[in-house]
Amino acid sequence: MRGLVRTRSGEPRPGVLVSDGRSVTTTAADGSWSLDPLGPFVFVVRPAGFACEPWFVRPAGSHDFVLDPVPDVFPHRFVHVSDTHLGAGPRYASLYPQPVEIGTGDVLTRFLTRLPELVPDVAAVVATGDLTDLGIDEEFAALRAARDASPVPLHLLPGNHDHMNGVVEGALSRNGYALHTADPAGYERNIGPRWYSYDLPGLHVVALDWHTHELGIDHEAQDAWIRADLESVPAGTPWILLSHDQPWHSILDGLPAQPLATFSGHRHTSRVVEVNGTLHVNTPTSLFGALDFSPPSFREVTWDGSAIRLRTRTLAGTTATFTVPPLPVPRPAVARWRHQLAGAVHRAAPRVHGDTVLCAVKDEDRAAGAVEALDLATGTPRWRTALRSSVKGTPVVHDDTVIAVEVSGDTVGLDLAAGTERWRAPSPDPLRLFAFADPVLAGDAVVVGDLSHLRALDAETGALRWERTDLSPYQTIVAHAAPVLAGDVLVVGSWPAPQSLVGLDPATGATRWPGETAAGDLPGLGSDITAGDTTIGTPRRDPKTGDLFVSGLGFLARIDAATGATVWRRPASLPWNPATPAVTDLGIAAVDAGHGVVLLDRDGGLVWETRIEGDSPFAMSSYRRTPHPLFAGPTPLDDALLVPGLDGALHVLDGATGALRRSVPLGTPVAAPAVVAGETVLLVGVDGGVLALDAAGLR
């Protein structure tokens, strides 16, 4: 096959790359090229400052690629989105009490139409896969309609859902990765090439098909092409990699040069880390709440010729942006002090140790995070220790060592008095470990990680005590449920696998229960993913009974901590609810993420139920785009329950009746539970504002 690359006016363009997805050639001085195509498409590597429509064709006798100049705004800015999941969600309809709210063509169109207003100089949108929900033609038609209506160009690449072709069948990848099978024919028929490259000013962009690469369907072809592609650009040219999931060693090792940055999605998670000089950006869902309970978000990405800069933007509902109120915010009358942390906060409540308040800090715009220590009485900063990536779990304290986990999986021990780093235990897999759960003390050890790589470290030195990598196949659902020490049993578990909680010996990590095996296979995506009693949020141990109260996928349950047996189970109104229940003398109080607060007796009977209404800027529950006021779990204060809200208020309920006593305006949404320390109540907003309230004024 042969042809030319030329401008609309007929000017030949030498030195332009043309590829069949297997080999790469360069146009001659007269713009001519020739290939013996082996792949299903032939495409032009669009030069910086030019568009080309079409930029790919099916192999034929000849074709001329015609380039059209586009405004070359520099620095170059594009928007990164992922996992739009266009579809009606039919496979979820029979599983949950309420339908999920995934993407639709109309919602995506509204978002794209608003982008020039939200990001005035945006040049393009990069969408890194799971564009559709079931990979069927109707969903691809909705995607094409949204693309055609978009005021800015879209660069698309497939995800695992785009390869379902309407069939959901579980599979284990060549790297032990729990996935499902792939049929890429639908994507190629409806969209086009599954891997390709293009150029920005001074920056090369490479897009891969991660799912088929991971399954081993065409990884050798993709590996050969990316090497040929990178060897065809001038030596030393910086480049970025687009991939549906965070690329692992199976993709990155052996490349001619490492990327400046990678952009991915898949996990419905927000994480930014730097590994061996490469910035890895994982962006959550933009059209609905993410599985890490990020609100709908997208990222502005700016290339200035030397570095990549990020700006994370949160969407309120599906149509408007939310701006955190500027400081100072209104203080409630019962406020003692307010302190602004160096970054934002996810769901991590403060930790009070003696007269010190410890706070986890996240930064979604760079590979950075922190732990800050404040004076409990005054809020005066004592120290702030900058870390290498965000901290999304509440730190713990062992003697005079503060222990925090970065989202990369690195665990650090800090001096309680000064914040200086005493030890650092590197992540066993910084590319694939997404560490969101709180670290948990078990005697003089701290337990960190997730069920595919659980570790116990010496709390004083960081030395490894034990580790388990067999509790679950590798999976990409971020674990928010921290282990719980229930007497002499360390109880672990996190949806979706294994399909029951597991009791371990805290000293050795050996399995206590269940008797046979702890793991089992991860259920296929076509199975009943509500099966079992795995937890979404951290369970609460009841001192009165010794049992655990668990918020799972669409249910609340009581679990016998000695055996793991389910005592009772009752449905909850929303499937994904990470809020830990609270234990009171009268029963178990739980927030069912959205609007409801319930008190159950210890036999599972309903004592009372209260609905809280309020305006909130965004939804944080997974697969929801309708904003809701409640998200964090309740906290007992004498005979009251404190329930903070995304509506920017602290709701004080009567513990015996559920009656709303008062709502205290806080000035910012709160996604973390309140912490009671004597006569002080501590709250931390999503903006990183720490607020200390007088407990007496809340009673």
Stockholm file with secondary structure:
# STOCKHOLM 1.0

chainA/1-699         MRGLVRTRSGEPRPGVLVSDGRSVTTTAADGSWSLDPLGPFVFVVRPAGFACEPWFVRPAGSHDFVLDPVPDVFPHRFVHVSDTHLGAGPRYASLYPQPVEIGTGDVLTRFLTRLPELVPDVAAVVATGDLTDLGIDEEFAALRAARDASPVPLHLLPGNHDHMNGVVEGALSRNGYALHTADPAGYERNIGPRWYSYDLPGLHVVALDWHTHELGIDHEAQDAWIRADLESVPAGTPWILLSHDQPWHSILDGLPAQPLATFSGHRHTSRVVEVNGTLHVNTPTSLFGALDFSPPSFREVTWDGSAIRLRTRTLAGTTATFTVPPLPVPRPAVARWRHQLAGAVHRAAPRVHGDTVLCAVKDEDRAAGAVEALDLATGTPRWRTALRSSVKGTPVVHDDTVIAVEVSGDTVGLDLAAGTERWRAPSPDPLRLFAFADPVLAGDAVVVGDLSHLRALDAETGALRWERTDLSPYQTIVAHAAPVLAGDVLVVGSWPAPQSLVGLDPATGATRWPGETAAGDLPGLGSDITAGDTTIGTPRRDPKTGDLFVSGLGFLARIDAATGATVWRRPASLPWNPATPAVTDLGIAAVDAGHGVVLLDRDGGLVWETRIEGDSPFAMSSYRRTPHPLFAGPTPLDDALLVPGLDGALHVLDGATGALRRSVPLGTPVAAPAVVAGETVLLVGVDGGVLALDAAGLR
#=GR chainA/1-699 SS CEEEEEETTSCBCTTCEEECSSCEEECCTTSEEECCCCSSCEEECBCTTEEESSSEECCCSBCCEEEEECCCCSSEEEEEECCCCBSCCTTTTTTSSSCCCCBCHHHHHHHHHHHHHHSTTCCEEEEESCCBSSCCHHHHHHHHHHHHHCSSCEEEECCSGGGCTTCCCEEECTTSBEEECCCTHHHHHHTCCSSEEEEETTEEEEECCHHHHHHTSSHHHHHHHHHHHHHHSCTTCCEEEECSSCCCHHHHTTCSSCCSEEEECSSSCCEEEEETTEEEEECCCSSSCCTTCCCSEEEEEEECSSCEEEEEEEEETTTEECCCCCSSCCCCTTEEEEEECSSBCSSCCCEEETTEEEEEEEETTTTEEEEEEEETTTCCEEEEEEESSCBCSCCEEETTEEEEEBTTSCEEEEETTTCCEEEEECCSCTTTCCCCSCCEEETTEEEEEETTEEEEEETTTCCEEEEESCSSCBCCSCCCCCCEEETTEEEECCTTSSSSCEEECTTTCCEEESSSCSCCCCCCTTSCTTCSCCBSSCCEECTTTCCEEEEETTEEEEECTTTCCEEEEEECSSSCCCCCCEEETTEEEEEETBTEEEEECTTSCEEEEEECCCCCSCCCSTTCCSCCSBCSCCEEETTEEEEEBTTSEEEEEETTTCCEEEEEECSSCCCSCCEEETTEEEEECTTSEEEEEEGGGGC
#=GC SS_cons         CEEEEEETTSCBCTTCEEECSSCEEECCTTSEEECCCCSSCEEECBCTTEEESSSEECCCSBCCEEEEECCCCSSEEEEEECCCCBSCCTTTTTTSSSCCCCBCHHHHHHHHHHHHHHSTTCCEEEEESCCBSSCCHHHHHHHHHHHHHCSSCEEEECCSGGGCTTCCCEEECTTSBEEECCCTHHHHHHTCCSSEEEEETTEEEEECCHHHHHHTSSHHHHHHHHHHHHHHSCTTCCEEEECSSCCCHHHHTTCSSCCSEEEECSSSCCEEEEETTEEEEECCCSSSCCTTCCCSEEEEEEECSSCEEEEEEEEETTTEECCCCCSSCCCCTTEEEEEECSSBCSSCCCEEETTEEEEEEEETTTTEEEEEEEETTTCCEEEEEEESSCBCSCCEEETTEEEEEBTTSCEEEEETTTCCEEEEECCSCTTTCCCCSCCEEETTEEEEEETTEEEEEETTTCCEEEEESCSSCBCCSCCCCCCEEETTEEEECCTTSSSSCEEECTTTCCEEESSSCSCCCCCCTTSCTTCSCCBSSCCEECTTTCCEEEEETTEEEEECTTTCCEEEEEECSSSCCCCCCEEETTEEEEEETBTEEEEECTTSCEEEEEECCCCCSCCCSTTCCSCCSBCSCCEEETTEEEEEBTTSEEEEEETTTCCEEEEEECSSCCCSCCEEETTEEEEECTTSEEEEEEGGGGC
//
